Amino acid sequence: MSEKDAVSAAIHEASVSAGYPEDDHFQRFISLEGDDLRVSPLYPDLQKPRTERVLMIEVLVSSGTGQDRKRSLLSAIVTHLQAAGTDPNDVMVFFGEIDRASSSFGGGRPASPVEVRR
């Protein structure tokens, strides 16, 4: 399994463990050259510096997704990536909220509400 495959699997497993559907699997990878990404090594208060293997993960969630759900997913992402060999200091996660009425997963149909397991 390639490193990218391992990261993909870990993020998907985290999503499923946080209650999202198994088939809700949409990921995009953008690789940058070393000098295309500038990241503060200790911001905001890390005890050891990040490495050159920094992952910046953008998670799109439905508008109004609760803070508890985001924190649960964040924790699961870090835990699963750590199990796959990624240092937690190298994992940065940013949530963006999207109005589902303004999106489509295909076929020109508006996105329907997501059903999340509790």
N, CA, C and O of each residue as an XYZ file, in Angstrom:
472
protein
N       0.855     -1.175      0.000
C       0.000      0.000      0.000
C       0.903      1.241      0.000
O       1.835      1.337      0.798
N       0.620      2.176     -0.891
C       1.408      3.404     -0.960
C       1.091      4.303      0.236
O       0.091      4.103      0.924
N       1.944      5.281      0.471
C       1.707      6.231      1.561
C       0.389      6.974      1.343
O      -0.373      7.184      2.287
N       0.125      7.368      0.110
C      -1.129      8.073     -0.190
C      -2.332      7.170      0.075
O      -3.342      7.624      0.613
N      -2.229      5.897     -0.299
C      -3.312      4.949     -0.024
C      -3.530      4.787      1.476
O      -4.669      4.697      1.932
N      -2.441      4.749      2.244
C      -2.548      4.601      3.700
C      -3.211      5.825      4.322
O      -4.047      5.690      5.216
N      -2.844      7.015      3.855
C      -3.463      8.249      4.354
C      -4.939      8.270      3.985
O      -5.783      8.597      4.819
N      -5.254      7.925      2.747
C      -6.642      7.890      2.294
C      -7.472      6.935      3.144
O      -8.562      7.284      3.596
N      -6.953      5.734      3.357
C      -7.674      4.735      4.150
C      -7.866      5.209      5.586
O      -8.942      5.032      6.155
N      -6.839      5.805      6.174
C      -6.934      6.277      7.557
C      -7.986      7.368      7.699
O      -8.763      7.361      8.654
N      -8.017      8.300      6.762
C      -9.005      9.382      6.823
C     -10.412      8.822      6.627
O     -11.345      9.226      7.321
N     -10.565      7.893      5.685
C     -11.888      7.305      5.466
C     -12.344      6.501      6.689
O     -13.502      6.594      7.098
N     -11.445      5.722      7.265
C     -11.784      4.966      8.480
C     -12.184      5.910      9.610
O     -13.100      5.611     10.377
N     -11.505      7.038      9.714
C     -11.847      8.032     10.739
C     -13.247      8.575     10.513
O     -14.023      8.727     11.457
N     -13.565      8.866      9.270
C     -14.890      9.389      8.932
C     -15.981      8.388      9.294
O     -16.997      8.756      9.885
N     -15.771      7.131      8.940
C     -16.756      6.090      9.242
C     -16.870      5.897     10.753
O     -17.974      5.742     11.275
N     -15.736      5.904     11.459
C     -15.790      5.715     12.915
C     -16.472      6.890     13.613
O     -16.984      6.744     14.723
N     -16.479      8.056     12.962
C     -17.161      9.232     13.520
C     -18.640      9.250     13.152
O     -19.364     10.171     13.530
N     -19.094      8.224     12.408
C     -20.516      8.093     12.139
C     -20.967      8.430     10.736
O     -22.164      8.380     10.450
N     -20.045      8.771      9.853
C     -20.433      9.085      8.480
C     -20.590      7.791      7.675
O     -19.947      6.789      7.987
N     -21.438      7.804      6.643
C     -21.694      6.583      5.867
C     -20.433      6.044      5.186
O     -19.572      6.812      4.755
N     -20.340      4.739      5.097
C     -19.206      4.060      4.463
C     -18.989      4.539      3.030
O     -17.849      4.688      2.590
N     -20.082      4.782      2.300
C     -19.942      5.174      0.894
C     -19.787      6.683      0.704
O     -19.755      7.153     -0.433
N     -19.692      7.444      1.780
C     -19.424      8.889      1.717
C     -17.907      9.053      1.664
O     -17.269      9.390      2.661
N     -17.345      8.809      0.486
C     -15.892      8.730      0.328
C     -15.468      9.574     -0.867
O     -15.461      9.104     -2.005
N     -15.119     10.818     -0.595
C     -14.674     11.752     -1.630
C     -13.413     12.429     -1.118
O     -13.454     13.138     -0.112
N     -12.300     12.218     -1.797
C     -11.031     12.788     -1.357
C     -10.279     13.359     -2.555
O     -10.370     12.862     -3.677
N      -9.539     14.416     -2.268
C      -8.685     15.028     -3.290
C      -7.304     15.206     -2.669
O      -7.191     15.691     -1.543
N      -6.269     14.823     -3.382
C      -4.901     14.985     -2.915
C      -4.189     15.990     -3.810
O      -4.231     15.886     -5.036
N      -3.545     16.949     -3.192
C      -2.748     17.934     -3.916
C      -1.347     17.884     -3.320
O      -1.156     18.222     -2.151
N      -0.375     17.469     -4.108
C       1.004     17.381     -3.640
C       1.760     18.626     -4.059
O       1.646     19.088     -5.195
N       2.528     19.160     -3.135
C       3.305     20.366     -3.394
C       4.791     20.060     -3.252
O       5.185     19.179     -2.487
N       5.593     20.781     -3.981
C       7.041     20.691     -3.818
C       7.417     21.334     -2.483
O       6.660     22.142     -1.944
N       8.565     20.982     -1.962
C       9.001     21.476     -0.659
C       8.960     22.981     -0.505
O       8.611     23.482      0.564
N       9.312     23.714     -1.556
C       9.327     25.176     -1.430
C       7.985     25.813     -1.785
O       7.882     27.039     -1.827
N       6.952     25.002     -2.042
C       5.616     25.521     -2.343
C       4.732     25.626     -1.107
O       3.608     26.121     -1.192
N       5.222     25.171      0.031
C       4.438     25.200      1.257
C       5.324     25.714      2.385
O       6.382     25.151      2.666
N       4.887     26.769      3.014
C       5.638     27.354      4.129
C       4.784     27.211      5.381
O       3.693     27.776      5.460
N       5.273     26.465      6.349
C       4.506     26.170      7.557
C       5.376     26.457      8.776
O       6.515     25.996      8.860
N       4.834     27.216      9.709
C       5.534     27.480     10.960
C       5.753     26.153     11.689
O       4.798     25.400     11.880
N       6.975     25.854     12.098
C       7.248     24.534     12.660
C       6.603     24.258     14.021
O       6.345     23.099     14.345
N       6.339     25.284     14.820
C       5.821     25.059     16.171
C       4.477     25.720     16.452
O       3.933     25.550     17.543
N       3.925     26.472     15.496
C       2.673     27.196     15.744
C       1.526     26.233     15.961
O       1.443     25.248     15.226
N       0.628     26.446     16.926
C       0.634     27.564     17.867
C       1.494     27.311     19.099
O       2.080     28.253     19.633
N       1.586     26.077     19.562
C       2.378     25.807     20.771
C       2.826     24.342     20.831
O       2.782     23.713     21.888
N       3.253     23.813     19.691
C       3.697     22.420     19.643
C       4.986     22.256     20.441
O       5.802     23.175     20.521
N       5.157     21.084     21.026
C       6.342     20.804     21.834
C       7.538     20.367     20.990
O       8.683     20.461     21.431
N       7.268     19.891     19.779
C       8.351     19.534     18.867
C       7.945     20.003     17.478
O       6.754     20.100     17.181
N       8.919     20.294     16.626
C       8.582     20.842     15.308
C       7.932     19.821     14.380
O       8.133     18.612     14.490
N       7.147     20.369     13.466
C       6.583     19.553     12.394
C       7.720     19.075     11.492
O       8.803     19.660     11.471
N       7.453     18.007     10.751
C       8.437     17.519      9.792
C       8.037     17.996      8.392
O       7.080     18.753      8.232
N       8.775     17.547      7.398
C       8.455     17.895      6.009
C       7.250     17.105      5.503
O       6.842     17.289      4.357
N       6.677     16.238      6.321
C       5.534     15.403      5.920
C       4.200     15.990      6.384
O       3.246     15.247      6.616
N       4.125     17.293      6.520
C       2.901     17.956      6.982
C       1.722     17.618      6.069
O       1.842     17.639      4.844
N       0.585     17.306      6.689
C      -0.668     17.096      5.965
C      -1.619     18.222      6.339
O      -1.903     18.429      7.519
N      -2.109     18.946      5.351
C      -3.150     19.951      5.573
C      -4.431     19.343      5.023
O      -4.581     19.171      3.813
N      -5.343     19.025      5.915
C      -6.567     18.329      5.538
C      -7.733     19.300      5.624
O      -7.977     19.905      6.668
N      -8.447     19.442      4.521
C      -9.649     20.275      4.485
C     -10.850     19.341      4.486
O     -10.977     18.477      3.618
N     -11.727     19.521      5.460
C     -12.918     18.689      5.588
C     -14.133     19.565      5.336
O     -14.358     20.541      6.051
N     -14.915     19.219      4.324
C     -16.148     19.953      4.051
C     -17.293     19.249      4.760
O     -17.534     18.059      4.555
N     -17.993     20.004      5.596
C     -19.140     19.471      6.332
C     -20.352     20.335      6.029
O     -20.218     21.461      5.550
N     -21.527     19.806      6.309
C     -22.765     20.560      6.094
C     -22.842     21.728      7.062
O     -22.425     21.622      8.215
N     -23.380     22.843      6.584
C     -23.587     24.004      7.446
C     -24.353     23.580      8.687
O     -25.312     22.813      8.609
N     -23.923     24.082      9.817
C     -24.596     23.772     11.069
C     -24.091     22.520     11.760
O     -24.607     22.151     12.815
N     -23.082     21.854     11.185
C     -22.513     20.684     11.857
C     -21.986     21.123     13.215
O     -21.244     22.101     13.311
N     -22.363     20.412     14.249
C     -22.017     20.795     15.614
C     -20.535     20.666     15.934
O     -19.815     19.877     15.322
N     -20.098     21.456     16.904
C     -18.701     21.423     17.335
C     -18.306     20.042     17.864
O     -17.183     19.592     17.636
N     -19.217     19.368     18.566
C     -18.901     18.032     19.084
C     -18.623     17.061     17.950
O     -17.702     16.249     18.044
N     -19.402     17.131     16.881
C     -19.201     16.247     15.726
C     -17.854     16.556     15.073
O     -17.116     15.639     14.711
N     -17.530     17.837     14.921
C     -16.243     18.209     14.321
C     -15.087     17.732     15.196
O     -14.105     17.189     14.689
N     -15.202     17.932     16.503
C     -14.130     17.489     17.407
C     -13.969     15.973     17.367
O     -12.849     15.464     17.410
N     -15.081     15.255     17.283
C     -15.030     13.797     17.195
C     -14.313     13.361     15.920
O     -13.469     12.465     15.952
N     -14.648     13.990     14.809
C     -14.002     13.661     13.541
C     -12.527     14.047     13.577
O     -11.682     13.288     13.103
N     -12.207     15.208     14.128
C     -10.813     15.644     14.251
C     -10.003     14.622     15.040
O      -8.923     14.214     14.612
N     -10.519     14.215     16.177
C      -9.827     13.236     17.012
C      -9.633     11.917     16.267
O      -8.561     11.316     16.330
N     -10.666     11.472     15.568
C     -10.579     10.214     14.819
C      -9.554     10.314     13.691
O      -8.809      9.365     13.445
N      -9.512     11.449     13.007
C      -8.537     11.627     11.921
C      -7.117     11.512     12.463
O      -6.296     10.778     11.913
N      -6.830     12.234     13.538
C      -5.478     12.213     14.108
C      -5.127     10.806     14.603
O      -4.021     10.322     14.366
N      -6.063     10.157     15.284
C      -5.822      8.808     15.809
C      -5.547      7.811     14.685
O      -4.598      7.030     14.768
N      -6.366      7.832     13.640
C      -6.186      6.882     12.536
C      -4.915      7.175     11.735
O      -4.232      6.248     11.297
N      -4.598      8.444     11.543
C      -3.362      8.768     10.828
C      -2.135      8.383     11.646
O      -1.135      7.923     11.094
N      -2.210      8.571     12.957
C      -1.089      8.165     13.805
C      -0.876      6.654     13.708
O       0.261      6.188     13.627
N      -1.962      5.898     13.716
C      -1.853      4.440     13.578
C      -1.252      4.050     12.226
O      -0.644      2.988     12.096
N      -1.423      4.912     11.222
C      -0.868      4.659      9.885
C       0.559      5.189      9.747
O       1.159      5.094      8.676
N       1.106      5.751     10.842
C       2.499      6.183     10.820
C       2.741      7.670     10.675
O       3.884      8.085     10.488
N       1.699      8.490     10.755
C       1.853      9.940     10.641
C       1.950     10.559     12.027
O       1.131     10.268     12.898
N       2.942     11.407     12.232
C       3.102     12.113     13.505
C       1.930     13.075     13.688
O       1.650     13.860     12.782
N       1.236     13.043     14.827
C       0.120     13.961     15.055
C       0.488     15.433     14.876
O      -0.365     16.236     14.497
N       1.749     15.801     15.143
C       2.184     17.187     14.932
C       2.134     17.580     13.464
O       2.073     18.766     13.141
N       2.160     16.602     12.580
C       2.151     16.873     11.144
C       0.743     16.932     10.557
O       0.584     17.094      9.347
N      -0.275     16.802     11.397
C      -1.660     16.783     10.919
C      -2.346     18.098     11.258
O      -2.553     18.422     12.427
N      -2.693     18.844     10.227
C      -3.462     20.079     10.380
C      -4.813     19.835      9.718
O      -4.870     19.353      8.587
N      -5.912     20.168     10.422
C      -7.255     19.923      9.903
C      -8.042     21.225      9.932
O      -8.058     21.930     10.941
N      -8.687     21.533      8.826
C      -9.505     22.742      8.703
C     -10.887     22.338      8.208
O     -11.018     21.641      7.202
N     -11.910     22.779      8.921
C     -13.291     22.478      8.538
C     -13.878     23.654      7.777
O     -13.730     24.807      8.182
N     -14.537     23.356      6.685
C     -15.286     24.354      5.928
C     -16.733     23.903      5.864
O     -17.017     22.746      5.555
N     -17.644     24.815      6.154
C     -19.063     24.460      6.132
C     -19.672     24.834      4.787
O     -19.488     25.945      4.289
N     -20.399     23.883      4.211
C     -21.031     24.047      2.908
C     -22.536     23.847      3.064
O     -22.982     22.886      3.691
N     -23.306     24.754      2.492
C     -24.759     24.601      2.473
C     -25.091     23.498      1.469
O     -24.814     23.643      0.279
N     -25.673     22.410      1.932
C     -25.953     21.272      1.048
C     -26.875     21.658     -0.101
O     -26.816     21.048     -1.168
N     -27.723     22.660      0.101
C     -28.608     23.108     -0.981
C     -27.810     23.753     -2.111
O     -28.328     23.938     -3.212
N     -26.550     24.094     -1.839
C     -25.688     24.724     -2.841
C     -24.685     23.738     -3.422
O     -23.680     24.149     -4.003
N     -24.943     22.443     -3.273
C     -23.992     21.457     -3.773
C     -24.715     20.272     -4.412
O     -25.903     20.038     -4.187
N     -23.950     19.538     -5.218
C     -24.473     18.351     -5.890
C     -23.365     17.310     -5.935
O     -22.200     17.649     -6.146
N     -23.719     16.049     -5.739
C     -22.750     14.964     -5.850
C     -22.802     14.302     -7.220
O     -22.112     13.313     -7.463
N     -23.621     14.848     -8.115
C     -23.673     14.321     -9.466
C     -25.087     14.267    -10.003
O     -26.061     14.342     -9.254
N     -25.179     14.135    -11.304
C     -26.467     14.009    -11.959
C     -27.300     15.271    -11.941
O     -28.475     15.237    -12.306
N     -26.713     16.398    -11.519
C     -27.454     17.650    -11.465
C     -28.476     17.713    -10.342
O     -29.307     18.620    -10.297
N     -28.409     16.739     -9.431
C     -29.355     16.724     -8.311
C     -28.729     17.399     -7.099
O     -27.560     17.165     -6.793
N     -29.503     18.242     -6.402
C     -28.985     18.841     -5.166
C     -28.652     17.751     -4.145
O     -29.293     16.701     -4.109
N     -27.656     18.016     -3.333
C     -27.266     17.055     -2.296
C     -28.389     16.894     -1.285
O     -28.981     17.875     -0.835
N     -28.674     15.651     -0.934
C     -29.700     15.402      0.079
C     -29.053     15.449      1.462
O     -27.831     15.353      1.579
N     -29.858     15.595      2.498
C     -29.291     15.636      3.855
C     -28.504     14.364      4.157
O     -28.898     13.271      3.751
N     -27.397     14.513      4.866
C     -26.576     13.361      5.224
C     -27.142     12.723      6.489
O     -27.572     13.410      7.415
N     -27.133     11.412      6.503
C     -27.580     10.669      7.680
C     -26.332     10.218      8.424
O     -25.523      9.456      7.894
N     -26.183     10.692      9.650
C     -25.010     10.368     10.453
C     -25.417      9.418     11.566
O     -26.375      9.668     12.297
N     -24.664      8.311     11.684
C     -24.923      7.364     12.780
C     -24.494      7.994     14.090
O     -23.531      8.759     14.127
N     -25.177      7.689     15.130
C     -24.810      8.189     16.469
C     -24.068      7.122     17.226
O     -23.671      7.340     18.371
